[in-house]
């Protein structure tokens, strides 16, 4: 084959891409700054030195270089992040996760392995992007409840979805594009399971690596998981006064415990002047009783979501409703937030009991509980004297929480602000989410439309407000995929990808078919992490047919190499959509994907290089 004549633009494109990847790896600058620098450099380069086509048309305009920011794949990812955030905020997955956690406490490895196997199997028959979206919040909650870091399993989640997608014709859009391109150059249509056997072989090898080796290479701790542990791990002393309408009235202790308060430690039950310590035998809760409870924020929030009148004594920041007897009851209203504050030195609260402090802080937020490093005796929360450095658990709306920033008596812990979900929103979020999955997986509408519609409905239905939706859109992903598509466009327009292919063929001239097939696989696996996998598939399919023709072998052999290699998008976050989806939740860096993905690519390359000659009888 004749090697393309290289141009100065091609070499400069190679140089800019190499420099960009080096900066991503070094991580000296934020990922979005590096991405912006790459885009800026490409824009300046092709403005000064335009790439002109055969008919004197400009092949790389400013519009084409910036088109990545309006790419349907990018819009899809951002919209799915909004939908997924809505699921997390509303607590829509709490129930199924609790079942998994319950199983996970007894069989932790079995549950994790089963989840990953399930994702891999489903990804062979459905678009793997919505599959990963479903499992991201499930895996996060599951591994955190098992005391592990989400970063250990979110990247493996993405990888097993990619591995599963390479086993059938519809498992990945890449497979369908290769099939279509093969037909366009005169090849036969690929069958559903035509490459299932080598695909299953590679998927099995990859799964073993992902399960046993990848977690050892990944960071075991992230700032996001640390923050969540700060929020969920502390025990606060909470007092519940059973006022009219409280759902605990009439509940009876069974075997010394109250079944409705599972997950909470009841330290004291006060009935008038009488106080009862555990175990609570033959005690039935009545109106006017007082419970002192030790619990975490997470468990308290879960109970409030299920029963909004659990804290019916919390007034001033709640909605007032009427029961069947037209008596007032209170429920937690939409927009209420739990937050932690530290009692400041020389605070006016220091030395006062909560009863003396009036339970309310300046601005209207109410104190729900107190946490102290030292041991606190079992007593009514009214009698606990506040000390400097105590942590108070506070509930209030957005304005009330914001006013705490100016409160000299307490120091607001900004990271701890978390909104209390509304139970009705849980069902709305679930309906929206599964609506998106059904629309996308059945092909009724393109996934970009389904995801965008889902994000819109998630906001207008009240599951998310604009601010939360905006926070779900990660700027690293936005800039990274824009830069990746600009690099891919430049590499194609300047002929860089074709040049590399032709050089490889020329260098290997006279080599055996297995050697050429192996080198061809490795080249595509490398480029698919820089170009998009779909672009790589379309670009190399006709090249594969030409190489097979020159070697006198069945083109299907090289077509399968294109399919498997183009799916080896493990080494960069922009290599595949699912990698981008786990980038922010896993708090990964660019180099994390290289550290885990490159060994996986090498293992799959070696495995294919040994398996293909035997399987295809080369």
Secondary structure, DSSP 4 states (H G I P E B T S, - for coil): -PPP---HHHHHHHHHHHHHHHHHHHT-S-HHHHHHHHHHHHHHHHHHS--B-TTS-BSS-HHHHHGGGG-HHHHHHHHHHHHHHHHHHTTTTHHHHHHHHHHHHHSHHHHHHHHHHHHHHHHTTS-HHHHHHHHHHHHHHHHHHTT--THHHHHHHHHHHHHHHTSSTTS-HHHHHHHHHHHHTTPPPPPTTTTHHHHHHHHHHHHHHIIIIIHHHS-S--HHHHHHHHHHH--EEEEEE--TT-TTTT-B-BTTB-GGGTTSEEEEEEETTEEEPSS-TT-B--TT-EEEEEE-HHHHHHHHHH-TTTTTT--SSEEEEE-TTS-EEEEEPTT-EEEEEEEPTT-TTTT-BHHHHTSB-TTS-EEEEEE-SS---S--GGGPBP-TT-EEEEEE-HHHHHHGGG-TTEEE-GGG-EEPP-HHHHHHHHHHHHHHHHHHHHTSS-HHHHHHHHHHHHHHTTSS-HHHHHHHS-HHHHHHHHHHHHHHHHHHHTTHHHHHHHHHHHHTTT--HHHHHHHHHHHHHHHTTTS-HHHHHHHHHHHHHHHHHHHTS-HHHHHHHHHHHHT---SSGGGSHHHHHHHHHTT--HHHHHHHHHHHHHHHHHHHHHHHHHHTT-
